[in-house]
């Protein structure tokens, strides 16, 4: 197993941001309460904003919008706007870079299922 420890004070740069280690980079990109959940729901394919809201009924509209914007800025998801005919349609999907998170996101979901089965009482 490779663990990248920041023993020499070396910072890792990603898209203009600095991270002290690769773990902090990962958590910066997909950490928090909602980013991984959004990525999980996009694994099967593109979803519209309202479809994402239905999948995550407890997230506020503001939080969902901010998290989608952050994921888009980091290159993990793409936002496609269809303007050919009203009403305006916006779809979110994983980018090629975002698809690299699928094994990680699935592993997180599987761990959650295991924790429910074995430790939730």
CNS distance restraints for C-alpha pairs under 8 A (distance, minus, plus):
assign (resid   4 and name CA) (resid  21 and name CA) 6.48 0.50 0.50
assign (resid   4 and name CA) (resid  22 and name CA) 6.46 0.50 0.50
assign (resid   5 and name CA) (resid  21 and name CA) 6.25 0.50 0.50
assign (resid   6 and name CA) (resid  10 and name CA) 6.06 0.50 0.50
assign (resid   6 and name CA) (resid  11 and name CA) 7.59 0.50 0.50
assign (resid   6 and name CA) (resid  20 and name CA) 6.13 0.50 0.50
assign (resid   6 and name CA) (resid  21 and name CA) 5.72 0.50 0.50
assign (resid   9 and name CA) (resid  20 and name CA) 7.39 0.50 0.50
assign (resid  10 and name CA) (resid  20 and name CA) 6.78 0.50 0.50
assign (resid  11 and name CA) (resid  18 and name CA) 5.90 0.50 0.50
assign (resid  11 and name CA) (resid  19 and name CA) 5.52 0.50 0.50
assign (resid  11 and name CA) (resid  20 and name CA) 4.80 0.50 0.50
assign (resid  11 and name CA) (resid  21 and name CA) 6.89 0.50 0.50
assign (resid  12 and name CA) (resid  18 and name CA) 5.46 0.50 0.50
assign (resid  12 and name CA) (resid  19 and name CA) 5.01 0.50 0.50
assign (resid  12 and name CA) (resid  20 and name CA) 6.10 0.50 0.50
assign (resid  12 and name CA) (resid  21 and name CA) 6.44 0.50 0.50
assign (resid  12 and name CA) (resid  22 and name CA) 7.29 0.50 0.50
assign (resid  12 and name CA) (resid  25 and name CA) 7.90 0.50 0.50
assign (resid  13 and name CA) (resid  17 and name CA) 5.50 0.50 0.50
assign (resid  13 and name CA) (resid  18 and name CA) 4.47 0.50 0.50
assign (resid  13 and name CA) (resid  19 and name CA) 6.27 0.50 0.50
assign (resid  14 and name CA) (resid  18 and name CA) 6.43 0.50 0.50
assign (resid  14 and name CA) (resid  19 and name CA) 7.78 0.50 0.50
assign (resid  14 and name CA) (resid  25 and name CA) 7.76 0.50 0.50
assign (resid  15 and name CA) (resid  74 and name CA) 7.41 0.50 0.50
assign (resid  19 and name CA) (resid  24 and name CA) 5.95 0.50 0.50
assign (resid  19 and name CA) (resid  25 and name CA) 5.60 0.50 0.50
assign (resid  20 and name CA) (resid  24 and name CA) 6.64 0.50 0.50
assign (resid  20 and name CA) (resid  25 and name CA) 7.87 0.50 0.50
assign (resid  21 and name CA) (resid  25 and name CA) 6.49 0.50 0.50
assign (resid  22 and name CA) (resid  26 and name CA) 6.22 0.50 0.50
assign (resid  23 and name CA) (resid  27 and name CA) 6.18 0.50 0.50
assign (resid  24 and name CA) (resid  28 and name CA) 5.83 0.50 0.50
assign (resid  25 and name CA) (resid  29 and name CA) 6.29 0.50 0.50
assign (resid  26 and name CA) (resid  30 and name CA) 6.14 0.50 0.50
assign (resid  26 and name CA) (resid  31 and name CA) 7.18 0.50 0.50
assign (resid  27 and name CA) (resid  31 and name CA) 4.17 0.50 0.50
assign (resid  27 and name CA) (resid  32 and name CA) 7.52 0.50 0.50
assign (resid  29 and name CA) (resid  71 and name CA) 7.23 0.50 0.50
assign (resid  29 and name CA) (resid  74 and name CA) 6.88 0.50 0.50
assign (resid  30 and name CA) (resid  35 and name CA) 5.28 0.50 0.50
assign (resid  30 and name CA) (resid  36 and name CA) 5.50 0.50 0.50
assign (resid  30 and name CA) (resid  71 and name CA) 7.88 0.50 0.50
assign (resid  31 and name CA) (resid  35 and name CA) 6.25 0.50 0.50
assign (resid  31 and name CA) (resid  36 and name CA) 6.69 0.50 0.50
assign (resid  32 and name CA) (resid  36 and name CA) 7.61 0.50 0.50
assign (resid  33 and name CA) (resid  37 and name CA) 7.54 0.50 0.50
assign (resid  34 and name CA) (resid  38 and name CA) 6.13 0.50 0.50
assign (resid  34 and name CA) (resid  59 and name CA) 7.89 0.50 0.50
assign (resid  34 and name CA) (resid  64 and name CA) 7.63 0.50 0.50
assign (resid  34 and name CA) (resid  67 and name CA) 6.98 0.50 0.50
assign (resid  35 and name CA) (resid  39 and name CA) 6.27 0.50 0.50
assign (resid  35 and name CA) (resid  67 and name CA) 6.16 0.50 0.50
assign (resid  35 and name CA) (resid  68 and name CA) 7.72 0.50 0.50
assign (resid  35 and name CA) (resid  71 and name CA) 7.19 0.50 0.50
assign (resid  36 and name CA) (resid  40 and name CA) 6.02 0.50 0.50
assign (resid  36 and name CA) (resid 105 and name CA) 6.47 0.50 0.50
assign (resid  37 and name CA) (resid  41 and name CA) 6.36 0.50 0.50
assign (resid  38 and name CA) (resid  42 and name CA) 6.37 0.50 0.50
assign (resid  38 and name CA) (resid  52 and name CA) 7.42 0.50 0.50
assign (resid  38 and name CA) (resid  68 and name CA) 7.87 0.50 0.50
assign (resid  39 and name CA) (resid  43 and name CA) 6.42 0.50 0.50
assign (resid  39 and name CA) (resid  94 and name CA) 7.35 0.50 0.50
assign (resid  39 and name CA) (resid  98 and name CA) 7.76 0.50 0.50
assign (resid  39 and name CA) (resid 101 and name CA) 7.97 0.50 0.50
assign (resid  39 and name CA) (resid 102 and name CA) 7.87 0.50 0.50
assign (resid  39 and name CA) (resid 105 and name CA) 7.30 0.50 0.50
assign (resid  40 and name CA) (resid 102 and name CA) 7.54 0.50 0.50
assign (resid  40 and name CA) (resid 105 and name CA) 6.17 0.50 0.50
assign (resid  40 and name CA) (resid 106 and name CA) 7.27 0.50 0.50
assign (resid  41 and name CA) (resid  52 and name CA) 7.36 0.50 0.50
assign (resid  41 and name CA) (resid  55 and name CA) 7.52 0.50 0.50
assign (resid  42 and name CA) (resid  46 and name CA) 5.90 0.50 0.50
assign (resid  42 and name CA) (resid  47 and name CA) 6.64 0.50 0.50
assign (resid  42 and name CA) (resid  92 and name CA) 7.59 0.50 0.50
assign (resid  42 and name CA) (resid  93 and name CA) 5.88 0.50 0.50
assign (resid  42 and name CA) (resid  94 and name CA) 6.36 0.50 0.50
assign (resid  43 and name CA) (resid  94 and name CA) 7.19 0.50 0.50
assign (resid  43 and name CA) (resid  99 and name CA) 7.60 0.50 0.50
assign (resid  43 and name CA) (resid 102 and name CA) 6.79 0.50 0.50
assign (resid  45 and name CA) (resid  93 and name CA) 6.26 0.50 0.50
assign (resid  45 and name CA) (resid  94 and name CA) 7.64 0.50 0.50
assign (resid  46 and name CA) (resid  91 and name CA) 6.07 0.50 0.50
assign (resid  46 and name CA) (resid  92 and name CA) 5.32 0.50 0.50
assign (resid  46 and name CA) (resid  93 and name CA) 4.36 0.50 0.50
assign (resid  46 and name CA) (resid  94 and name CA) 7.45 0.50 0.50
assign (resid  47 and name CA) (resid  51 and name CA) 5.88 0.50 0.50
assign (resid  47 and name CA) (resid  52 and name CA) 6.37 0.50 0.50
assign (resid  47 and name CA) (resid  91 and name CA) 5.41 0.50 0.50
assign (resid  47 and name CA) (resid  92 and name CA) 5.42 0.50 0.50
assign (resid  47 and name CA) (resid  93 and name CA) 6.65 0.50 0.50
assign (resid  48 and name CA) (resid  52 and name CA) 6.40 0.50 0.50
assign (resid  48 and name CA) (resid  89 and name CA) 7.46 0.50 0.50
assign (resid  48 and name CA) (resid  90 and name CA) 5.75 0.50 0.50
assign (resid  48 and name CA) (resid  91 and name CA) 4.37 0.50 0.50
assign (resid  48 and name CA) (resid  92 and name CA) 6.07 0.50 0.50
assign (resid  49 and name CA) (resid  53 and name CA) 6.33 0.50 0.50
assign (resid  49 and name CA) (resid  90 and name CA) 6.75 0.50 0.50
assign (resid  49 and name CA) (resid  91 and name CA) 6.66 0.50 0.50
assign (resid  49 and name CA) (resid  92 and name CA) 7.27 0.50 0.50
assign (resid  50 and name CA) (resid  54 and name CA) 6.25 0.50 0.50
assign (resid  51 and name CA) (resid  55 and name CA) 6.41 0.50 0.50
assign (resid  52 and name CA) (resid  56 and name CA) 6.28 0.50 0.50
assign (resid  53 and name CA) (resid  57 and name CA) 5.70 0.50 0.50
assign (resid  53 and name CA) (resid  59 and name CA) 7.30 0.50 0.50
assign (resid  53 and name CA) (resid  61 and name CA) 7.76 0.50 0.50
assign (resid  53 and name CA) (resid  64 and name CA) 7.79 0.50 0.50
assign (resid  59 and name CA) (resid  63 and name CA) 6.49 0.50 0.50
assign (resid  59 and name CA) (resid  64 and name CA) 6.33 0.50 0.50
assign (resid  60 and name CA) (resid  64 and name CA) 6.16 0.50 0.50
assign (resid  61 and name CA) (resid  65 and name CA) 6.07 0.50 0.50
assign (resid  62 and name CA) (resid  66 and name CA) 6.15 0.50 0.50
assign (resid  63 and name CA) (resid  67 and name CA) 6.05 0.50 0.50
assign (resid  64 and name CA) (resid  68 and name CA) 6.03 0.50 0.50
assign (resid  65 and name CA) (resid  69 and name CA) 6.14 0.50 0.50
assign (resid  66 and name CA) (resid  70 and name CA) 6.18 0.50 0.50
assign (resid  67 and name CA) (resid  71 and name CA) 6.13 0.50 0.50
assign (resid  68 and name CA) (resid  72 and name CA) 6.08 0.50 0.50
assign (resid  68 and name CA) (resid  77 and name CA) 7.75 0.50 0.50
assign (resid  69 and name CA) (resid  73 and name CA) 6.07 0.50 0.50
assign (resid  70 and name CA) (resid  74 and name CA) 6.19 0.50 0.50
assign (resid  71 and name CA) (resid  75 and name CA) 6.29 0.50 0.50
assign (resid  71 and name CA) (resid  76 and name CA) 5.33 0.50 0.50
assign (resid  71 and name CA) (resid  77 and name CA) 5.75 0.50 0.50
assign (resid  72 and name CA) (resid  76 and name CA) 5.79 0.50 0.50
assign (resid  72 and name CA) (resid  77 and name CA) 4.86 0.50 0.50
assign (resid  72 and name CA) (resid  78 and name CA) 5.63 0.50 0.50
assign (resid  72 and name CA) (resid  79 and name CA) 7.19 0.50 0.50
assign (resid  75 and name CA) (resid  95 and name CA) 6.83 0.50 0.50
assign (resid  75 and name CA) (resid  97 and name CA) 6.72 0.50 0.50
assign (resid  75 and name CA) (resid  98 and name CA) 7.01 0.50 0.50
assign (resid  76 and name CA) (resid  94 and name CA) 6.01 0.50 0.50
assign (resid  76 and name CA) (resid  95 and name CA) 5.50 0.50 0.50
assign (resid  76 and name CA) (resid  96 and name CA) 7.68 0.50 0.50
assign (resid  76 and name CA) (resid  97 and name CA) 5.66 0.50 0.50
assign (resid  76 and name CA) (resid  98 and name CA) 3.93 0.50 0.50
assign (resid  76 and name CA) (resid  99 and name CA) 7.68 0.50 0.50
assign (resid  77 and name CA) (resid  92 and name CA) 6.60 0.50 0.50
assign (resid  77 and name CA) (resid  93 and name CA) 5.44 0.50 0.50
assign (resid  77 and name CA) (resid  94 and name CA) 4.32 0.50 0.50
assign (resid  77 and name CA) (resid  95 and name CA) 5.01 0.50 0.50
assign (resid  77 and name CA) (resid  98 and name CA) 5.95 0.50 0.50
assign (resid  78 and name CA) (resid  92 and name CA) 5.67 0.50 0.50
assign (resid  78 and name CA) (resid  93 and name CA) 5.48 0.50 0.50
assign (resid  78 and name CA) (resid  94 and name CA) 6.19 0.50 0.50
assign (resid  78 and name CA) (resid  95 and name CA) 5.94 0.50 0.50
assign (resid  79 and name CA) (resid  90 and name CA) 6.77 0.50 0.50
assign (resid  79 and name CA) (resid  91 and name CA) 5.76 0.50 0.50
assign (resid  79 and name CA) (resid  92 and name CA) 4.71 0.50 0.50
assign (resid  79 and name CA) (resid  93 and name CA) 6.79 0.50 0.50
assign (resid  80 and name CA) (resid  90 and name CA) 5.61 0.50 0.50
assign (resid  80 and name CA) (resid  91 and name CA) 5.19 0.50 0.50
assign (resid  80 and name CA) (resid  92 and name CA) 6.40 0.50 0.50
assign (resid  81 and name CA) (resid  88 and name CA) 7.23 0.50 0.50
assign (resid  81 and name CA) (resid  89 and name CA) 5.80 0.50 0.50
assign (resid  81 and name CA) (resid  90 and name CA) 4.48 0.50 0.50
assign (resid  81 and name CA) (resid  91 and name CA) 6.52 0.50 0.50
assign (resid  82 and name CA) (resid  88 and name CA) 6.15 0.50 0.50
assign (resid  82 and name CA) (resid  89 and name CA) 5.05 0.50 0.50
assign (resid  82 and name CA) (resid  90 and name CA) 6.18 0.50 0.50
assign (resid  83 and name CA) (resid  87 and name CA) 7.86 0.50 0.50
assign (resid  83 and name CA) (resid  88 and name CA) 5.59 0.50 0.50
assign (resid  83 and name CA) (resid  89 and name CA) 6.88 0.50 0.50
assign (resid  94 and name CA) (resid  98 and name CA) 4.95 0.50 0.50
assign (resid  94 and name CA) (resid  99 and name CA) 5.86 0.50 0.50
assign (resid  95 and name CA) (resid  99 and name CA) 6.14 0.50 0.50
assign (resid  96 and name CA) (resid 100 and name CA) 6.89 0.50 0.50
assign (resid  97 and name CA) (resid 101 and name CA) 7.54 0.50 0.50
assign (resid  98 and name CA) (resid 102 and name CA) 7.50 0.50 0.50
assign (resid 101 and name CA) (resid 105 and name CA) 5.95 0.50 0.50
assign (resid 102 and name CA) (resid 106 and name CA) 5.95 0.50 0.50
assign (resid 103 and name CA) (resid 107 and name CA) 6.02 0.50 0.50
assign (resid 104 and name CA) (resid 108 and name CA) 6.26 0.50 0.50
assign (resid 105 and name CA) (resid 109 and name CA) 6.28 0.50 0.50
assign (resid 106 and name CA) (resid 110 and name CA) 6.11 0.50 0.50
assign (resid 107 and name CA) (resid 111 and name CA) 6.11 0.50 0.50
assign (resid 108 and name CA) (resid 112 and name CA) 6.30 0.50 0.50
assign (resid 109 and name CA) (resid 113 and name CA) 6.36 0.50 0.50
assign (resid 110 and name CA) (resid 114 and name CA) 6.19 0.50 0.50
assign (resid 111 and name CA) (resid 115 and name CA) 6.08 0.50 0.50
assign (resid 112 and name CA) (resid 116 and name CA) 6.24 0.50 0.50
assign (resid 113 and name CA) (resid 117 and name CA) 6.27 0.50 0.50
assign (resid 114 and name CA) (resid 118 and name CA) 6.00 0.50 0.50
assign (resid 115 and name CA) (resid 119 and name CA) 5.30 0.50 0.50
assign (resid 115 and name CA) (resid 120 and name CA) 6.63 0.50 0.50
assign (resid 116 and name CA) (resid 120 and name CA) 4.89 0.50 0.50
